[in-house]
Amino acid sequence: MAATGGSTKEAKPTLGGTKFKTRKRDEKVKLDVTSFSEQLIAGLRESGGNLDEVRRFLDNAGGQLDYRRYGEPLLDILVAGGVLAPGGGKVEGTAISPVSVFQCEPKVEAIRGHLVVRSSLWLLSRTLAPLCYLQVMTRVLQRYKYLKKGLEDEMKKILKFLKGFQDSERRSLAIYTGLLLSEVLVPASILTSLLSEVLVKEGMSLQFVTLVFQTWLSEKNIGHVGSALRKAQLEARLTDFLPASQQSALLFDEHFSGAGLEVLVKYRRAQESAEKRRALKKELEELLDADSSSEEIIDRCQQHMDTAQLTDVDVTVLLWRCIMDSVEWNKKDELAAEQALKHLMDYTPVFLPFCVRGTPQLTLLIKMQEFCYDNMNFLKMTC
């Protein structure tokens, strides 16, 4: 149908948009850290120095103060006495708690006291004694399990701030860290925060971790400590805590021996030896896969004995394992024994330079015996 009169322009579509109404429960409430810290610290002060009251207050205040949302400032206050600003200082205008790790005397007996956490026996004092610190944190974590991950993150953060703390605070924190590690309340991976270039360069990392190990090993044996370090992949990085100019096995051993930690020195040496054996094992496997000559295998082993300080017994054991693992044995018993005999005859020259003494000779015989006990079809080759 034709338009009458003047021409008209077709109206262009516009985007008016739609305004959605947000449900109240989905609205994010801004954190009020100042108010939280004031309420928490006021409750701690009202305890009047009674540890039972401190514990009861923290138990009951979780819902009202919302520990789930305010986990970080809660842990700041319990560890450092106040909410921490970047760098380690207290946030201006916030209150200071009468209960914190930093206010504790830097002694193991003071922080741990006579508390027996492992048996869940809560031994309480009627004064605000330093033993409350480990107890308070353990109790809070037992009641509010979601804070355990928060404690791990808190310790990683606070260890990075060492430079901003006073010497006595660092010492108390180191002892507390050792106790947390001994009770497996945090993983050993928190110690990676100490590998910060600045902390290592100024020697703070070494001073701090020394006190951590002294505390940890006063509570647990080296097996417990070694297992935790292995899980955190720190067992081969112990020398990294020393300043760059001092990162050597010799200086590590001197320092920690002087600190009364000979057991840690022995552990480091054992780890170093194990790493050297793994390196030789890998090379031997590559040489055997490549059908290298006996002379080349012997030469490589002797190089490792010189540079890695491996013994003839170490080399003999590794040679036996690698040589016997390099073959896919015949499934028929009678043929497997013949195959093993021929295989060993081919590699007998490899053992000769390392089995001159009686000890490696006896070790080799024992390894052969163990192998035959585990694989009875090879017994014929020893007859």
C-alpha positions in Angstrom: 0.0 0.0 0.0 1.5 3.3 -1.1 2.3 5.9 1.5 0.3 9.2 1.2 1.8 12.6 1.8 5.5 13.2 2.7 8.0 10.4 3.0 8.6 8.9 6.5 11.7 7.1 7.8 11.5 3.7 9.3 12.4 3.8 13.0 15.6 2.0 13.9 15.5 -0.7 16.6 17.2 0.2 19.9 18.6 -1.9 22.7 16.7 -0.9 25.8 18.2 -3.7 27.9 16.6 -5.5 30.8 17.3 -4.8 34.4 17.4 -8.0 36.4 16.6 -7.9 40.1 19.4 -9.5 42.2 18.3 -11.7 45.0 19.5 -10.5 48.3 21.3 -13.7 49.1 23.4 -13.4 46.0 24.5 -9.8 46.8 28.2 -9.7 47.9 28.6 -8.0 51.2 31.8 -5.9 51.5 34.2 -7.3 54.1 34.5 -5.1 57.2 37.9 -6.2 58.5 38.2 -3.4 61.0 34.9 -4.2 62.6 35.7 -7.9 62.7 39.1 -7.4 64.3 37.6 -5.1 66.9 34.9 -7.6 67.9 37.4 -10.5 68.0 40.0 -8.7 70.0 37.4 -7.3 72.4 36.3 -10.8 73.1 39.8 -12.0 73.7 40.4 -9.1 76.1 37.2 -9.9 78.0 38.7 -13.4 78.8 40.6 -11.6 81.5 43.6 -13.9 81.0 41.6 -17.1 81.5 42.6 -19.6 78.9 39.4 -21.6 79.2 37.5 -18.4 78.5 39.7 -17.7 75.4 39.1 -21.1 74.1 35.4 -20.9 74.8 35.1 -17.5 73.1 36.8 -18.7 69.9 34.7 -21.8 69.9 31.4 -20.0 70.1 32.2 -16.9 68.0 32.8 -18.7 64.7 29.2 -18.3 63.6 28.6 -14.7 64.7 32.0 -13.4 63.5 31.9 -15.6 60.3 35.3 -17.2 60.4 34.7 -18.6 56.9 34.7 -15.1 55.3 37.1 -13.6 57.7 39.6 -16.5 58.0 42.7 -14.5 56.9 42.3 -11.6 59.4 41.4 -14.2 62.1 44.7 -16.0 61.6 46.6 -12.7 61.3 45.4 -11.8 64.8 46.0 -15.2 66.4 49.6 -15.4 64.9 50.8 -11.8 64.7 48.4 -10.0 67.1 46.7 -7.8 64.5 45.7 -7.6 60.8 48.8 -7.5 58.6 49.4 -5.1 55.8 51.5 -6.0 52.8 55.1 -6.3 54.0 54.3 -7.5 57.5 53.3 -4.3 59.4 50.0 -4.0 61.2 47.2 -2.2 59.4 46.9 1.3 60.8 43.9 1.9 63.0 43.3 -1.7 63.9 43.4 -3.1 67.5 46.2 -5.2 68.9 45.3 -8.6 70.4 46.5 -9.6 73.9 46.8 -13.2 72.6 49.2 -13.9 69.8 52.3 -16.0 68.9 54.4 -12.8 68.5 53.8 -11.9 72.2 55.1 -15.2 73.3 58.6 -15.7 74.8 60.7 -17.3 72.1 61.3 -20.6 73.8 59.9 -24.1 73.0 58.8 -24.7 76.5 57.0 -21.4 76.6 55.0 -21.9 73.4 54.3 -25.6 73.8 54.4 -25.8 77.5 53.1 -29.1 78.9 50.4 -29.3 76.3 49.8 -32.8 74.9 48.0 -32.3 71.6 48.4 -35.9 70.3 46.4 -37.4 73.1 43.8 -34.6 72.9 44.4 -33.8 76.5 43.7 -30.2 77.0 45.9 -29.0 79.9 44.8 -25.5 80.8 46.5 -22.8 82.8 44.6 -20.1 84.7 46.9 -17.3 83.4 47.6 -16.2 79.9 50.6 -18.4 79.6 52.4 -18.8 76.3 51.3 -22.5 76.1 47.9 -21.3 74.9 49.1 -20.4 71.4 49.5 -23.9 70.0 46.4 -25.0 72.0 44.2 -22.2 70.7 45.1 -22.8 67.1 44.7 -26.6 67.3 41.3 -26.1 68.9 40.1 -23.6 66.3 41.2 -26.0 63.5 39.4 -28.9 65.1 36.2 -27.0 65.4 36.4 -25.2 62.1 38.1 -27.6 59.7 37.8 -25.3 56.7 40.4 -23.1 58.3 43.2 -25.7 57.9 43.8 -24.7 54.3 43.6 -21.1 55.4 46.4 -21.7 58.0 48.6 -23.2 55.3 48.1 -20.1 53.2 48.6 -17.8 56.2 51.9 -19.4 57.1 53.1 -19.1 53.5 52.2 -15.4 53.5 53.5 -14.6 56.9 56.9 -16.3 56.3 57.4 -14.0 53.3 57.1 -11.0 55.7 59.9 -12.0 58.0 61.9 -8.8 57.2 59.1 -6.7 58.6 59.1 -8.4 62.1 61.3 -7.9 65.1 63.9 -10.4 66.0 62.0 -11.8 69.0 58.8 -12.1 66.8 60.8 -14.1 64.2 62.1 -16.4 66.8 58.7 -17.1 68.3 57.3 -17.6 64.9 60.1 -20.1 64.0 59.4 -22.1 67.1 55.7 -22.0 66.5 56.3 -23.1 62.8 58.3 -26.1 64.0 55.5 -27.1 66.4 52.9 -26.8 63.7 55.0 -29.0 61.4 55.5 -31.6 64.2 51.8 -31.9 64.7 51.2 -32.0 60.9 48.9 -28.9 61.2 50.6 -27.5 58.1 52.7 -29.1 55.3 56.4 -28.6 54.9 55.7 -26.8 51.6 55.2 -23.6 53.7 59.0 -23.4 54.0 59.3 -22.6 50.3 58.3 -19.0 51.3 61.7 -18.8 52.9 63.4 -19.3 49.6 62.6 -15.6 48.7 65.8 -14.1 47.2 65.8 -11.2 49.7 65.4 -13.4 52.8 68.0 -15.9 51.6 70.5 -13.1 50.7 70.2 -11.4 54.1 70.6 -14.7 56.0 67.1 -14.5 57.5 66.0 -17.8 55.9 68.9 -19.7 57.3 68.5 -18.3 60.8 64.8 -19.0 60.7 64.8 -22.5 59.3 67.6 -23.5 61.7 65.3 -22.7 64.6 62.4 -24.4 62.8 64.4 -27.7 62.4 65.7 -27.5 66.0 62.1 -27.3 67.3 60.8 -29.9 64.8 63.5 -32.4 65.6 63.0 -31.9 69.3 59.5 -33.2 68.8 59.8 -35.8 66.0 62.5 -38.0 64.6 64.3 -37.6 61.3 62.0 -40.1 59.6 59.0 -37.9 60.2 60.9 -34.8 59.1 62.3 -36.5 56.0 58.9 -37.8 55.0 57.4 -34.3 55.2 60.4 -32.7 53.3 60.0 -35.4 50.6 56.3 -34.7 50.1 57.1 -31.0 49.8 60.0 -31.8 47.3 62.4 -30.0 49.6 64.7 -33.0 50.4 67.2 -32.0 47.7 66.9 -28.2 48.2 68.2 -27.9 51.8 71.3 -26.0 50.8 69.1 -23.4 49.0 68.3 -21.8 52.4 71.9 -20.7 52.6 73.0 -17.4 51.0 74.1 -17.9 47.4 77.8 -17.5 48.2 77.5 -20.2 50.8 75.4 -22.8 49.1 77.6 -25.8 49.4 77.3 -29.1 51.1 80.4 -28.4 53.2 79.1 -25.1 54.6 75.6 -26.6 55.1 77.2 -29.4 57.2 79.3 -26.9 59.2 76.4 -24.7 60.0 73.9 -27.3 61.1 76.5 -29.4 62.9 77.3 -26.3 64.9 73.6 -25.8 65.6 73.4 -29.3 67.1 71.6 -30.8 64.1 74.0 -33.6 63.1 71.0 -35.8 62.4 69.9 -33.3 59.7 73.5 -33.3 58.3 73.4 -37.1 58.0 70.0 -36.9 56.3 71.3 -34.4 53.7 74.3 -36.6 53.0 72.1 -39.7 52.6 69.9 -37.7 50.2 72.9 -36.6 48.2 74.3 -40.1 48.0 70.9 -41.4 46.8 70.7 -38.8 44.2 74.2 -39.7 42.9 73.2 -43.4 42.7 70.1 -42.5 40.8 72.2 -40.5 38.3 74.6 -43.4 37.7 71.7 -45.9 37.5 70.1 -43.7 34.7 73.4 -43.6 32.8 73.9 -47.4 33.1 70.4 -48.1 31.8 71.2 -45.8 28.8 74.5 -47.6 28.1 73.0 -51.0 28.4 70.1 -50.1 26.1 72.7 -48.9 23.6 74.7 -52.2 23.8 77.8 -50.2 24.9 81.1 -52.0 25.4 82.3 -53.3 28.8 85.1 -50.8 28.6 82.7 -47.8 28.2 80.5 -49.0 31.1 83.6 -49.5 33.4 84.9 -46.1 32.4 81.6 -44.4 33.2 81.4 -46.1 36.6 84.9 -45.1 37.6 84.1 -41.5 36.7 81.2 -41.5 39.1 83.3 -43.1 41.8 85.8 -40.2 41.5 83.3 -37.3 41.1 80.4 -38.6 43.2 82.4 -40.4 45.9 80.6 -43.7 45.3 82.1 -46.9 46.8 82.9 -50.1 44.9 80.0 -51.7 46.8 77.6 -49.0 45.5 78.8 -49.5 41.9 78.6 -53.3 42.2 75.0 -53.2 43.5 73.9 -50.8 40.7 75.6 -52.8 38.0 73.9 -56.0 39.2 70.5 -54.4 39.2 70.8 -52.7 35.9 72.3 -55.7 34.1 69.6 -58.0 35.4 66.8 -55.5 34.6 68.0 -54.9 31.1 66.7 -58.3 29.8 63.3 -59.6 29.0 63.6 -63.2 30.4 62.3 -66.2 28.6 59.0 -67.5 30.1 60.2 -71.1 30.0 62.1 -72.0 33.1 64.8 -74.2 31.5 65.5 -71.6 28.8 65.5 -68.7 31.3 68.3 -70.2 33.4 70.5 -70.7 30.3 69.7 -67.2 29.1 70.7 -65.7 32.5 74.0 -67.6 32.5 74.9 -66.4 29.1 73.9 -62.8 29.9 76.1 -62.8 33.0 79.0 -64.3 31.2 78.8 -61.4 28.7 79.0 -58.8 31.5 81.4 -60.6 33.8 84.3 -58.3 32.8 82.2 -55.3 33.9 82.2 -56.5 37.6 85.9 -57.4 37.8 87.4 -53.9 38.5 84.9 -53.3 41.3 85.0 -56.7 43.0 88.7 -56.8 44.0 88.0 -56.6 47.7 86.1 -59.1 49.7 83.2 -56.8 50.7 81.9 -56.1 47.1 82.5 -59.8 46.3 80.3 -60.9 49.2 77.7 -58.2 48.3 77.5 -59.5 44.8 77.0 -63.1 46.0 74.2 -61.9 48.3 72.5 -60.0 45.5 72.7 -63.1 43.3 71.2 -65.2 46.1 68.4 -62.8 46.6 67.6 -62.7 42.9 67.4 -66.5 42.7 65.2 -66.7 45.8 62.8 -64.2 44.1 63.1 -66.0 40.8 63.3 -69.8 41.6 63.8 -70.7 37.9 67.2 -69.2 38.0 68.6 -71.5 40.7 70.2 -73.7 38.1 72.6 -71.1 37.1 74.2 -71.1 40.6 74.7 -74.9 40.7 
